[in-house]
Amino acid sequence: MVERLKANNQKTTTKTTTLMIFRSQVLLFSLASTAITCFTRGLDLRKEIEDVLCPANCPLWQFYVFGDGIYASLSSICGAAIHRGVITNAGGAVRVQTLPGQENYPAVNANGIQSQVLTRWASSFSVTRRWITLIILQSKRPKKPLDKKAGNKDCKADIAFLIDGSYNIGQRRFNLQKNFVGKVAVMLGIGTEGPHVGVVQASEHPKIEFYLKNFTAAKEVLFAIKELGFRGGNSNTGKALKHTAQKFFSLENGARKGIPKIIVVFLDGWPSDDIEEAGIVAREFGVNVFIVSVAKPTTEELGMVQDIGFVDKAVCRNNGFFSYQMPTWFGTTKYVKPLVQKLCSHEQMLCSKTCYNSVNIGFLIDGSSSVGESNFRLMLEFISNVAKAFEISDIGSKIAAVQFTYDQRTEFSFTDYTTKEKVLSAIRNIRYMSGGTATGDAISFTTRNVFGPMKDGPNKNFLLVLTDGQSYDDVRGPAAAAQKAGITVFSVGIAWAPLDDLKDMASEPRESHTFFTREFTGLEQMVPDIIRAICKDFLDSKQ
């Protein structure tokens, strides 16, 4: 009996010790890991490698995931982990590793999640399994109380709610629409340092009900929305969208510099006019258009719709993120939070103006005899690598190239090619001229003939002058004239290019706009610095 009691006591001690060790391990793991939400993105993490805990029962349909295996950093971490098969929807431990950006993120359907295509993003991450048998502790960080006056500082956005005031919606549904918009406005966390909102009513003629500057408190906005009157008329949504994009977001009306501009279009049924052109105008003005559509046209009504693909043509990007469907105006409370999360996802506001999608870059290329055919090819490779970084399109960034000796030859202008592939192909096909060096005349020619037609456009203009030697004419005067015309000039010198000439051409501050390398092979190392310098100038111009 005594021996049996001793044995039982020994077993009990062993069990207790094991449990204590196990709990200690769990506690250490919990302290070393970060509890995240369903919607925490890769870009929200700060460490290169970080262990996180995903919660259970995340709604799969609300995940935004870009890529497969390697995910764009704006993807949901937990969504990517489920997509990859690292965890299930029951949650669990995930190790996240930060990776460089990719040129292309594919769309793949896996484990109940459809990832989306993204052409380029600045950073990525991968997810792997963390083997933990059991998690006992999972602490939640207490949320900081929201400063009601300042608002939600994590959701800075200037938002225009373009509501439907047409006969399509009618008085009753118009009031339900107002209630929904009011709930969205309150959940956004409106405040002086948070989101600012205004309202435009679309009907026969658009009417701006109130601007961004009018109210900075949620209670005031809610009252103003409740007081809106129903106008009636045709649902000229295209006309209203174009008017809002052009007139609403001015500094005088309360728009803030560097803050994403968003129009949320509420549409009951379908528009009475063309909405595609309005969407193009909005994108040109750097506005992110969302469409919240309610009650899709019935089969009988489709014949009355001018273009059944109007949603895809009006939104910022046709990737599913910018379109939102509700079946009815009744019972819409459950749709409020997902819409707010979209509006606060600043990294996904792809139509906001950036240095990558809002610049015109002209390359002025020295084709003199001192360069030589092989070195000329290295210059073209440098130009291609710089151009690759930018989002080239008819409404985005644009590239032009001029080659010079004593004469000048426009290889292609800003309006000749509107895709990156065509621009890169055109650069590869530039033929070496050979001759003398008249850089000053070439700058004047480029300012007049290449940048001249773009002077009233929305993009910021940059000129990169590549030369390997002394110019036979004056460069200071033509460069000053170019800068006076609103062109920022970067000088890139190689080999025998005199430093004084390079500085005379460069914009102020000259040190940050002048680049030099002894060898043509050194151009490749300059590419990241040139791109950063262009982006810095672009951002400085927006301050």
SULURJO-V182584 format. One record per helix or strand. SS is the DSSP state (2 for helix, 1 for strand). FROM is the first residue (numbers start at 1). TO is the last residue. Records with the same first field share a line. If there is no record, write none. Layout:
# SULURJO-V182584
SS: FROM-TO ; FROM-TO
This chain:
# SULURJO-V182584
2: 2-32 ; 42-44 ; 60-62 ; 77-84 ; 170-188 ; 218-226 ; 237-247 ; 251-253 ; 276-284 ; 302-304 ; 310-314 ; 333-343 ; 346-348 ; 373-388 ; 420-428 ; 439-454 ; 476-484 ; 499-505 ; 510-513 ; 520-542
1: 34-35 ; 41-41 ; 49-54 ; 66-67 ; 71-72 ; 76-76 ; 88-88 ; 91-102 ; 105-105 ; 109-110 ; 113-114 ; 116-116 ; 118-118 ; 121-129 ; 158-164 ; 196-202 ; 207-210 ; 261-268 ; 287-294 ; 323-326 ; 359-366 ; 392-392 ; 397-404 ; 408-412 ; 460-467 ; 487-494 ; 514-517
